[in-house]
Amino acid sequence: YFKIDAWEIGTEYIGFLFPLFVTVPVCWELYYERRNRFLVYTLPRISKQAYLGTKWLACSISAFMILFIPYMASALCALYINTPDLNAPMENYYHIWHTLYTQLPLLYALLLALWKGILGVLTMTFGFALALYGKNIFVVLTAPFIYVILENFILSILNFPMYRFVTAFEPTSIVDQYINLGSFLVGPTLMCLVIGLVILYFKIIKKSSI
């Protein structure tokens, strides 16, 4: 019913594959820097913590832009270039910030693109942590994607779909009670806990070092 609908429908595949988009292009380099001992060569010039902090910042900016640019570019196309069939049938989804969605769609798209970019940074951080300790590059690059799929499945089985990470990433629903503050916070918080547990597992149980 609104031009912005084409943006939400047309970008659904990004919401499914985004853990791969933000992890694969940036985390493989850190993995190989550790495996070929490039990190050791940097120590005379810069401390390990400073180098990894700078590396994380660069990867975070990359992950953010990987999501933000396509989302904003597609929103501009949907609003000002595309001419969709506004009479086409579609589900009556509930939207967070419904007033912005109907009256200020560009601002609505901007806020969601910013939020999705932030979640992309968090997901990349999961892969970043694995790249610091993991030995299998396939696990390093696909673990965030597998985690999102499993978390989605488990919370759906437990009848808590409103707290899934994908719900925070795509805050739309057919049932309006699914959208609440917890929908934005619980999924990312769970991922933060998992990242912390992964780091503790490698450092304390496996006694791995960077």
Secondary structure as a PSIPRED ss2 file (coil, helix, strand):
# PSIPRED VFORMAT (PSIPRED V4.0)

   1 Y C   1.000  0.000  0.000
   2 F C   1.000  0.000  0.000
   3 K C   1.000  0.000  0.000
   4 I H   0.000  1.000  0.000
   5 D H   0.000  1.000  0.000
   6 A H   0.000  1.000  0.000
   7 W H   0.000  1.000  0.000
   8 E H   0.000  1.000  0.000
   9 I H   0.000  1.000  0.000
  10 G H   0.000  1.000  0.000
  11 T C   1.000  0.000  0.000
  12 E H   0.000  1.000  0.000
  13 Y H   0.000  1.000  0.000
  14 I H   0.000  1.000  0.000
  15 G H   0.000  1.000  0.000
  16 F H   0.000  1.000  0.000
  17 L H   0.000  1.000  0.000
  18 F H   0.000  1.000  0.000
  19 P H   0.000  1.000  0.000
  20 L H   0.000  1.000  0.000
  21 F H   0.000  1.000  0.000
  22 V H   0.000  1.000  0.000
  23 T H   0.000  1.000  0.000
  24 V H   0.000  1.000  0.000
  25 P H   0.000  1.000  0.000
  26 V H   0.000  1.000  0.000
  27 C H   0.000  1.000  0.000
  28 W H   0.000  1.000  0.000
  29 E H   0.000  1.000  0.000
  30 L H   0.000  1.000  0.000
  31 Y H   0.000  1.000  0.000
  32 Y H   0.000  1.000  0.000
  33 E H   0.000  1.000  0.000
  34 R H   0.000  1.000  0.000
  35 R H   0.000  1.000  0.000
  36 N C   1.000  0.000  0.000
  37 R C   1.000  0.000  0.000
  38 F H   0.000  1.000  0.000
  39 L H   0.000  1.000  0.000
  40 V H   0.000  1.000  0.000
  41 Y H   0.000  1.000  0.000
  42 T H   0.000  1.000  0.000
  43 L C   1.000  0.000  0.000
  44 P C   1.000  0.000  0.000
  45 R C   1.000  0.000  0.000
  46 I C   1.000  0.000  0.000
  47 S C   1.000  0.000  0.000
  48 K H   0.000  1.000  0.000
  49 Q H   0.000  1.000  0.000
  50 A H   0.000  1.000  0.000
  51 Y H   0.000  1.000  0.000
  52 L H   0.000  1.000  0.000
  53 G H   0.000  1.000  0.000
  54 T H   0.000  1.000  0.000
  55 K H   0.000  1.000  0.000
  56 W H   0.000  1.000  0.000
  57 L H   0.000  1.000  0.000
  58 A H   0.000  1.000  0.000
  59 C H   0.000  1.000  0.000
  60 S H   0.000  1.000  0.000
  61 I H   0.000  1.000  0.000
  62 S H   0.000  1.000  0.000
  63 A H   0.000  1.000  0.000
  64 F H   0.000  1.000  0.000
  65 M H   0.000  1.000  0.000
  66 I H   0.000  1.000  0.000
  67 L H   0.000  1.000  0.000
  68 F H   0.000  1.000  0.000
  69 I H   0.000  1.000  0.000
  70 P H   0.000  1.000  0.000
  71 Y H   0.000  1.000  0.000
  72 M H   0.000  1.000  0.000
  73 A H   0.000  1.000  0.000
  74 S H   0.000  1.000  0.000
  75 A H   0.000  1.000  0.000
  76 L H   0.000  1.000  0.000
  77 C H   0.000  1.000  0.000
  78 A H   0.000  1.000  0.000
  79 L H   0.000  1.000  0.000
  80 Y H   0.000  1.000  0.000
  81 I C   1.000  0.000  0.000
  82 N C   1.000  0.000  0.000
  83 T C   1.000  0.000  0.000
  84 P C   1.000  0.000  0.000
  85 D C   1.000  0.000  0.000
  86 L C   1.000  0.000  0.000
  87 N C   1.000  0.000  0.000
  88 A C   1.000  0.000  0.000
  89 P C   1.000  0.000  0.000
  90 M C   1.000  0.000  0.000
  91 E C   1.000  0.000  0.000
  92 N C   1.000  0.000  0.000
  93 Y C   1.000  0.000  0.000
  94 Y E   0.000  0.000  1.000
  95 H E   0.000  0.000  1.000
  96 I C   1.000  0.000  0.000
  97 W C   1.000  0.000  0.000
  98 H H   0.000  1.000  0.000
  99 T H   0.000  1.000  0.000
 100 L H   0.000  1.000  0.000
 101 Y H   0.000  1.000  0.000
 102 T H   0.000  1.000  0.000
 103 Q H   0.000  1.000  0.000
 104 L C   1.000  0.000  0.000
 105 P H   0.000  1.000  0.000
 106 L H   0.000  1.000  0.000
 107 L H   0.000  1.000  0.000
 108 Y H   0.000  1.000  0.000
 109 A H   0.000  1.000  0.000
 110 L H   0.000  1.000  0.000
 111 L H   0.000  1.000  0.000
 112 L H   0.000  1.000  0.000
 113 A H   0.000  1.000  0.000
 114 L H   0.000  1.000  0.000
 115 W H   0.000  1.000  0.000
 116 K H   0.000  1.000  0.000
 117 G H   0.000  1.000  0.000
 118 I H   0.000  1.000  0.000
 119 L H   0.000  1.000  0.000
 120 G H   0.000  1.000  0.000
 121 V H   0.000  1.000  0.000
 122 L H   0.000  1.000  0.000
 123 T H   0.000  1.000  0.000
 124 M H   0.000  1.000  0.000
 125 T H   0.000  1.000  0.000
 126 F H   0.000  1.000  0.000
 127 G H   0.000  1.000  0.000
 128 F H   0.000  1.000  0.000
 129 A H   0.000  1.000  0.000
 130 L H   0.000  1.000  0.000
 131 A H   0.000  1.000  0.000
 132 L H   0.000  1.000  0.000
 133 Y H   0.000  1.000  0.000
 134 G C   1.000  0.000  0.000
 135 K C   1.000  0.000  0.000
 136 N C   1.000  0.000  0.000
 137 I H   0.000  1.000  0.000
 138 F H   0.000  1.000  0.000
 139 V H   0.000  1.000  0.000
 140 V H   0.000  1.000  0.000
 141 L H   0.000  1.000  0.000
 142 T H   0.000  1.000  0.000
 143 A H   0.000  1.000  0.000
 144 P H   0.000  1.000  0.000
 145 F H   0.000  1.000  0.000
 146 I H   0.000  1.000  0.000
 147 Y H   0.000  1.000  0.000
 148 V H   0.000  1.000  0.000
 149 I H   0.000  1.000  0.000
 150 L H   0.000  1.000  0.000
 151 E H   0.000  1.000  0.000
 152 N H   0.000  1.000  0.000
 153 F H   0.000  1.000  0.000
 154 I H   0.000  1.000  0.000
 155 L H   0.000  1.000  0.000
 156 S H   0.000  1.000  0.000
 157 I H   0.000  1.000  0.000
 158 L C   1.000  0.000  0.000
 159 N C   1.000  0.000  0.000
 160 F C   1.000  0.000  0.000
 161 P H   0.000  1.000  0.000
 162 M H   0.000  1.000  0.000
 163 Y H   0.000  1.000  0.000
 164 R C   1.000  0.000  0.000
 165 F H   0.000  1.000  0.000
 166 V H   0.000  1.000  0.000
 167 T H   0.000  1.000  0.000
 168 A H   0.000  1.000  0.000
 169 F H   0.000  1.000  0.000
 170 E C   1.000  0.000  0.000
 171 P C   1.000  0.000  0.000
 172 T E   0.000  0.000  1.000
 173 S E   0.000  0.000  1.000
 174 I C   1.000  0.000  0.000
 175 V C   1.000  0.000  0.000
 176 D H   0.000  1.000  0.000
 177 Q H   0.000  1.000  0.000
 178 Y H   0.000  1.000  0.000
 179 I C   1.000  0.000  0.000
 180 N C   1.000  0.000  0.000
 181 L H   0.000  1.000  0.000
 182 G H   0.000  1.000  0.000
 183 S H   0.000  1.000  0.000
 184 F H   0.000  1.000  0.000
 185 L H   0.000  1.000  0.000
 186 V H   0.000  1.000  0.000
 187 G H   0.000  1.000  0.000
 188 P H   0.000  1.000  0.000
 189 T H   0.000  1.000  0.000
 190 L H   0.000  1.000  0.000
 191 M H   0.000  1.000  0.000
 192 C H   0.000  1.000  0.000
 193 L H   0.000  1.000  0.000
 194 V H   0.000  1.000  0.000
 195 I H   0.000  1.000  0.000
 196 G H   0.000  1.000  0.000
 197 L H   0.000  1.000  0.000
 198 V H   0.000  1.000  0.000
 199 I H   0.000  1.000  0.000
 200 L H   0.000  1.000  0.000
 201 Y H   0.000  1.000  0.000
 202 F H   0.000  1.000  0.000
 203 K H   0.000  1.000  0.000
 204 I H   0.000  1.000  0.000
 205 I H   0.000  1.000  0.000
 206 K C   1.000  0.000  0.000
 207 K C   1.000  0.000  0.000
 208 S C   1.000  0.000  0.000
 209 S C   1.000  0.000  0.000
 210 I C   1.000  0.000  0.000
